[in-house]
């Protein structure tokens, strides 16, 4: 049995970046990934005719630094495209453009005074330098105090409810504060937003990382689920997989907290496992539609109408060209929900019918025959729920074993999950392991 320098559980961007950094330093690493592809939620899949699409929609902001640094290091910086985007809102049966400050002034769903209050929000947000001063507040409590109940009810409440479902009133204000700070700093000199994309999708970038790791002598193994650990005192000796035990000198775990807690069953104190399980998560059901025709000219359409079950309609080919998808149009319909929700149990066909019924209401000209193909993706632990005073209870990187660490997307707080931060954390934890 090979004794690796570092065994990494999880082939998302945190695990792959850590493995890449360690392998560059001559360490013998092995990555164990339960899925058949690299990249985690940023992975890709193929339709029957070979067209590759991401499972869940992705882009990065023009002020992100860790993704472009990695892309450049891998010699792929020529594959980055920076594009202006069109964003909008569906409210009260109609579409509203919200890409520029002028669009905001035309948003007559709010009174003129409320439009001004909404526009000034970004300046109020920037004044907050210490996020811990608002961590005890819910998003509602914080936003209503700054822009009023009317603005919150029309603009923010539907989005927060769609995003956090049953936890909408529990999520603390820091989550929203960080989003507003980031979005306010991605505008160009005309007030429009520019986003970046990697040609072929983030899954292609993940594959490039796998290639680089292997070129450095490391190993990446897919379809390998870790279901236990072997320890002796304060030292972890191996992880248990369906193919047998994998031994190592050091270990890194990157899946969600509940999955890590399950892996440590019987090898760690129940109190430690319960601290991991204290962090709640929401699932995500993402319907990927491949269409003959475009739905609209908007890339990111926030759905603010409470009668609709989606947080947004993201028409990817209004960002990346349809030419890359054999002339077809790619749209994502994203729904966050508790896994106890009856909709979570729908099969793919049921979920398609459920979704298309609502899509038809938004786009009356839409017909089912526009759908060339579709795929439903589910992630049980898609979104960590950062409740009030989250920093006081979120687990740190330590484990009951001195030679094993944790690095997950639930620990990057006050930032929210994202590929840019996954890459940052992968580099950071690699240095700790070194």
Secondary structure, DSSP 8 states (H G I E B T S, - for coil): --EEEEEEE--SHHHHHHHHHHHHTT--EEEE-SSSSSSGGG-EEE-TTS-EEESS---EETT--HHHHHHHHTT-GGGEEEEE--EEEEETTEEEE-SSHHHHHT-TTS-HHHHHHHHHHHHHHHT---GGGSTTSBHHHHHHHHHHHHHIIIIIHHHHHHHHGGGTTTBBHHHHHHHHHHHHTSB-TTS-BEEEEETT-HHHHHHHHHHHHHHTT-EEE-S--EEEEEEETTEEEEEEETTEEEEEEEEEE-S-HHHHHHHTTTTS-HHHHHHHHTSEEEEEEEEEEEESS-S-S-SEEEE--TT---SEEEEGGGTS-GGGGTT-EEEEEEEEE-TTSGGGG--HHHHHHHHHHHHHHHSTT--GGGEEEEEEEEEEEEEEE-BTTGGGTS--SB-SSTTEEE--GGGSTTS---HHHHHHHHHHHHHHH-
